[in-house]
Amino acid sequence: MTSTQVAREPLIRRVRRKAERMFGPAGIFFKGFLKHPAMVGAILPSSRRTIEHVLSVVNWDECRLFVEYGPGVGTFCRPVLEKLRRDGMLIVIDTNPDFIAYLQKTIGDSRFVAVHGSAAEVEEIIRANGFEQADYVLSGLPFSTLPEGVGPAIMAATHRVLRPGGAFLVYQYTARARELMGKYFPRIDKGLELANVPPCVISWGWKD
Ligand SMILES: C[S@@+](CC[C@H](N)C(=O)[O-])C[C@H]1O[C@@H](n2cnc3c(N)ncnc32)[C@H](O)[C@@H]1O
């Protein structure tokens, strides 16, 4: 470790601990960002307006399996569970073990399963939970900073896993994910949410 690293280490640790104590879930999210900036890709969880906007296309009566990639500290999980039918299931997948442990500790709902893994493994993960297809998949993944090849693998697996008529709901801070999405989802509806830090681009990709 260089002398600069030695000097910076304790400060970063102190900031993480302080943020977690002061801001609850937002602090845990910020701590996750400091640890893995490229994988988390945002310093604040999504706003309430973003959540409602992204979920506005979902037909909840027909939703038995809802999957979320990159739930972070669960900003979308609680609103999804509020709307989800009683016999529905929400499976969330995140590569950050701290976020998964936090969700397992704080969300006690029998319809909720939090899995530590990559979104690219969605097919194996839903099969292990008794499903062959998903009705909706939601993503807050930072597609532009994911390692090489991971974005296309996730898009392809998501297209395979969705039932016909199902949708991939994607919110991002740039429109770049939409270009990648267009290769797998020929029909994409577009939206923009300004009441978010930073404003976000929303894409709803439909499986025909
Ligand atoms: C921008 S944050 C989304 C936060 C949250 N959904 C929200 O609305 O506030 C991105 C999340 O994606 C997760 N992530 C990154 N790469 C992933 C992958 N390949 N599979 C699953 N989750 C991943 C990160 O750990 C992080 O929790």
The ligand as an ORCA input file, in Angstrom:
! r2SCAN-3c Opt
* xyz 0 1
  C     -27.904      2.484     -9.502
  S     -27.870      1.162     -8.310
  C     -29.640      0.881     -8.232
  C     -30.219      1.262     -6.936
  C     -31.691      1.047     -6.656
  N     -32.328      0.113     -7.537
  C     -32.452      2.354     -6.618
  O     -33.408      2.520     -7.353
  O     -32.143      3.212     -5.814
  C     -27.256     -0.237     -9.211
  C     -27.260     -1.568     -8.456
  O     -26.883     -2.601     -9.379
  C     -26.080     -3.575     -8.691
  N     -25.366     -4.367     -9.724
  C     -24.309     -3.999    -10.487
  N     -24.001     -4.968    -11.374
  C     -24.919     -5.981    -11.195
  C     -25.172     -7.236    -11.833
  N     -24.391     -7.684    -12.837
  N     -26.202     -7.987    -11.396
  C     -27.003     -7.564    -10.372
  N     -26.807     -6.381     -9.729
  C     -25.781     -5.593    -10.132
  C     -25.242     -2.724     -7.747
  O     -24.693     -3.471     -6.698
  C     -26.303     -1.694     -7.283
  O     -27.015     -2.168     -6.172
*
